[in-house]
Each structure stands twice: as C-alpha cells, then as structure tokens.
Amino acid sequence: MFPVTRGKEAMTMSIVVAYDSVFGNTEEIAKAVAGALPADVIVAKADRVDAAMLAQATVLVIGSPTHGGRPTEAVKGLLGRVNEDKAKGLKVASFDTRIPGRFPKIFGYAADRIAADLTAKGAVMVLPPEPFYVKGRNGPLKDGELEHAAEWARKLIQ
C-alpha cells in the first residue's frame, strides 16, 4: 500500500492489476501499468487473484484481450468473484488489447464489458475503459503502446 495525497488529506491505496493474456500482449500492458505506479502494486493473472487480494484492494484494474468482443474466461471468472459487497464503491478501471477497427459495432470490446459488469455491481470507474492495440491477432503490440499504458496508469492516482 502507498499513501496518496489529495489536498490536505492523505489516504492509503492498494492497487491490484489483474489480467489475462493469450499471446503475452495484455500481460505486457498490465506490467507496464503496474510499473508506472508506486512500488506496492499487486499484479497477477486473473485466475490467481484471490479473496485476500480483492479484500485489500482500494483500486482494481482489470485487463483482458478482446476475443469475440468479450474478455477471456479467466477474466469472466474474476468478475464473478467480485461480488456486490466488495464492488460497492470500489474504484476500478479496465483495459483491453485489440486489433484496430475489427468489428467494433458488431461485437464490442472486452474493456467495455468489464466496466459494465463492475459498475452494475456498484463499482466506480476512475477512468474510462482503455484500448491498447496490437498489430495482428497474435501481436505484437503497436509501437508506443507500453508508453501509452504507463501514461494511462499515472492517471489512476491523480
């Protein structure tokens, strides 16, 4: 946990960055997000995020590749473990990796679905869902996306 100062008040935050990754691209983004934040950030694959991690989180960031407009099964499982009691008032953010321009109006994107699930349970989005782009189905990430991830992450604690 780390202190964050806002005006005259200081509060302690614990950020959990949870992700799933099929080809390693979303994992790279998750690690870039965590690396841009203060030292005591927990970064873990979605299927390894347990109740203790969720209980200590004051900010939960979830990322997934977009497959058929949806997050992966591991991320859906994590969303199922975030019940309404835990989600109520929890600060959250979501991101995904996607191929630019691929069927957005037909299928949608994982980050939007993650955000919708969490806000329906009472969580508070601190940032809009964020896309990160890959060059092809298997990647790699488009140039500049790791820097984009770090910049986005810093906005989480502003």
N, C-alpha and C positions, 0 to 999 in steps of 0.2 A: 504494500500500500504506500501511497505517497501523498504529501499534502499539496493541495492546490489552493492558491489564494485568489479570492474574488473580492475586490474592495478591501474592507476591513476584516472580513471573516475568512477563516481558513477551514477547509474541510478535508477529510481523508477520503481518497478514492481508491478503489481496487478495480482494475480493468481486466476483463477476461476477453481475449481474442480467440474465438473458436472458428474452425474452418474445416472444410473437407476439400480434397484435391484429387483429381483423377490423373492428370498429366504433370502435376507439380507447379502449375502456374498460379493457382489460387493459394497454395502454400507459400510461394514466394511473396505474394501480395500480403498475406497475413503476417509473415515475418517482417516485411518492410513496415507495416502498420505498427507492429509491436516495437520494432527497433526505433521508431520515431517518438515513442512515448517514454515517460520516465521508467527507470530501471525495473520496478517491481510489477511488471505486467505478466500475466499468465497467458501463454499462447499454447493452444492444444487442439489436436484434431477433435472434431465434433463428437465422435463416438467415445472419446476419452474424458470428456467434460463430465464431472460427477457432481453430486448434490452439494458437496463441500465447496467446490469452486463456484457453483451458482449462488450458494448462500453468502459468500463473501463479496460477490460482485456488486459494485455500485454502478458500473458501466459494463454492458455486454455487447461485444461486437461479433457479428456472425457473418461469415463469408462462404460462398459456395460457387462452383462452376454452374453455369446455366445449361441444363440438359432438357430439351423439350419444353423450355420455358419455366422449368421448376428447379429447385435445389435438389441436391443428392439425397438419397435415403438416409445417410448418416446425419445430415443437417435436419431433415424432417424428424428424425428420432430425437435430436437435441431439442427441437422446438416442442415436441411432445413432453419433454421433461421440464420445460419451463412452464409451470402451472400459473394460474391467475394470481394466486397469493404471492408468488415470487415476482411475477411480471408487473404487478400493480405499482406504478411509479418508478420502475427501474428504467434507467437511462440506457438506450440501445441505439445501435447503428448497424447497418447491413451493407454488404457489398457483394458483387459477383464478378466473375470473369465471363467474357462473352466475345463472340465474333461480331465485328461491326456490321450493322444493317441486316442481320439474319432474322427474318420473320418476326419482328417485334410486335406487330399488330395481331398476328395470329396466336403466338404462344406467350408472349410476355417474357419476363426475366426473373431469375431467382431472387435477386436483392429485393425487388418489389414484393414478392410473395413472402419473404422472410419478414419484411417490415409490416406487412398486413397482418400476419399471424401474431407478431409481438404486440402491435398496437391494439388489436382486437382483445388481447388479454389485459390491457391497461398499461402497457409499457409506453415510455415517452421517447420518441425519436429525437436524438440530439442533432442529427444531420440527415438529409435526405438519402435514400438508397444510392449507392455509388457504383458506377460501372468501371471495370478495368478491362482493357481489350487485348485479345490475343490475335496473332496473325493467321492462324488456322485452327482447325479442330483440336489438334494436339499442342498448339502453341508454336513458337514461344510467345512470350508477352511482346506487345508492340513496344518500340523504343520509348523510353520516358515513363513507362507505367510504374516502375518502382519508385521513382521520384514523386510521381503523382500520388502514390499510396502514402508516402511519408508526409506529403503536404496535407492530404486529407486527414491523416491521423492527428496531426497537430491541432486541427480544428476541433477535435473531440474534447479537448481540455481547455479551450479558450472560454 
